[in-house]
Amino acid sequence: MGYCNVELEGQFEKMGSDKEAIQRFEEKWEDIIKLFEGNFFVEGELNDYYLFCLPGDNHTINTRNFPTLDNGKPNKDRALARFFSNVKKSHGDCDFGFGTPGFSDKFYIDLYKLCGGEYNWSVLSADCGDDGYYSGSFTLIDNGIYEKFDFIEY
């Protein structure tokens, strides 16, 4: 089995919702939120909220950090891989994936509304064992994820 190692950068765009709206979302989607090991919504210094990481922080998704078979136990890497696997639109060189299904469209629809629209993540590099790496972005859209990547040869 191959692997995929993706380095995400937290964006400077905060969510357009307050703590009460976020709590309602967390209650509705509790089964999914718990998979992120308490790191789905991250609170900033000014009581603003972000998805997965604070602005300027990086997070790496490494498919080697979770078993191939989904055992249903919380694992942030697997949860992030699943989150970015519900791809609805692609542009450019998007010949890689995490080998896992995404969450339901309804989850993304509710999250899109909670965020107040699109939410973006820069992908500094996605190394999947090829003769290069991918660079681009993931964007939360109204019913899933839009991916846009370029392949850069070594």
C-alpha positions in Angstrom: 0.0 0.0 0.0 1.2 3.5 -0.8 1.3 6.4 1.6 0.4 10.1 1.5 2.0 12.7 3.7 0.3 16.1 3.4 1.4 19.3 5.2 -1.6 21.7 5.7 -1.2 25.4 6.7 -3.8 27.0 8.9 -5.5 30.0 7.3 -6.0 33.5 8.7 -9.7 33.3 8.0 -11.8 32.7 11.0 -15.2 31.1 11.1 -18.3 33.3 10.8 -20.1 31.7 13.8 -20.2 32.1 17.6 -19.7 29.6 20.4 -23.4 28.7 20.7 -23.7 27.9 17.0 -20.5 25.8 17.2 -21.8 23.9 20.2 -25.1 23.1 18.3 -23.0 21.8 15.4 -20.8 19.7 17.7 -23.9 18.2 19.3 -25.5 17.3 16.0 -22.3 15.8 14.5 -20.9 14.4 17.8 -19.9 11.1 16.2 -17.8 12.8 13.6 -16.3 15.5 15.8 -15.0 13.0 18.4 -12.9 11.4 15.7 -10.7 14.5 15.6 -9.5 14.0 19.2 -10.8 17.4 20.4 -9.1 19.3 17.6 -11.9 20.0 15.1 -12.6 23.6 16.2 -9.7 25.5 17.6 -10.2 28.7 19.6 -7.9 31.7 18.9 -6.7 34.3 21.3 -9.6 36.7 20.5 -12.4 34.0 21.1 -12.6 33.4 17.3 -12.7 29.9 15.9 -10.8 28.1 13.2 -10.9 24.6 11.7 -8.2 22.1 12.7 -5.4 24.6 13.5 -4.7 28.3 14.2 -3.5 30.7 11.6 0.0 30.1 10.5 0.3 26.8 12.2 0.9 23.6 10.2 -0.5 20.2 10.6 0.6 17.1 8.8 -1.7 14.3 7.7 0.3 11.1 7.4 -1.6 8.0 6.3 1.1 5.8 8.0 -0.2 7.1 11.3 -3.4 5.0 11.2 -4.3 1.5 10.2 -5.8 0.7 6.8 -8.9 -0.7 8.4 -11.0 2.0 10.0 -11.6 0.8 13.6 -13.9 3.7 14.4 -11.6 5.0 17.2 -10.6 8.6 17.3 -7.5 9.4 15.2 -6.9 12.9 14.0 -4.9 11.9 10.9 -7.5 9.5 9.8 -10.3 12.0 10.5 -8.5 14.7 8.5 -7.9 12.2 5.6 -11.6 11.4 5.6 -12.6 15.1 5.8 -10.5 15.9 2.7 -11.8 12.8 0.8 -15.3 14.0 0.0 -14.0 15.7 -3.2 -16.8 17.3 -5.4 -14.6 19.4 -7.7 -11.0 19.1 -8.9 -8.7 21.3 -10.8 -5.2 20.6 -12.0 -3.0 17.6 -11.0 -5.2 15.8 -8.4 -3.9 12.3 -8.9 -3.5 11.5 -5.2 -5.9 10.6 -2.4 -6.1 9.2 1.1 -7.7 5.9 0.2 -10.7 6.5 2.6 -14.3 7.7 2.1 -15.3 11.2 3.1 -18.1 12.1 5.5 -21.7 12.6 4.4 -22.6 15.6 2.2 -25.0 16.8 4.9 -22.1 17.3 7.3 -20.3 19.5 4.8 -23.5 21.4 4.0 -23.9 22.2 7.7 -20.2 23.1 8.2 -20.3 25.4 5.1 -23.2 27.3 6.6 -21.5 27.4 10.0 -18.3 28.8 8.5 -20.3 31.5 6.6 -19.1 30.2 3.2 -16.0 28.7 1.8 -13.0 27.9 4.0 -9.5 27.3 2.6 -6.4 25.4 3.5 -3.1 25.8 1.7 -1.2 22.5 1.1 2.5 23.2 1.2 3.3 19.7 0.0 1.6 16.4 -0.6 4.2 13.6 -0.9 2.7 10.4 -2.1 5.9 8.5 -3.1 6.0 9.8 -6.7 8.9 11.5 -8.4 7.8 14.8 -7.0 5.1 16.4 -4.8 1.8 18.2 -5.1 1.2 21.7 -4.0 -2.1 23.5 -3.9 -5.2 23.8 -1.8 -8.4 22.3 -0.4 -11.5 24.4 -0.1 -14.7 23.6 1.8 -17.6 24.2 -0.6 -21.3 23.9 -0.1 -21.4 20.1 -0.3 -17.9 18.8 0.1 -14.3 19.7 -0.9 -12.8 21.4 -3.9 -9.2 20.5 -4.6 -6.7 22.4 -6.7 -3.1 21.1 -7.2 0.0 21.2 -9.3 2.5 18.4 -9.5 6.1 19.5 -9.1 8.8 17.1 -10.2 11.9 16.7 -8.2 
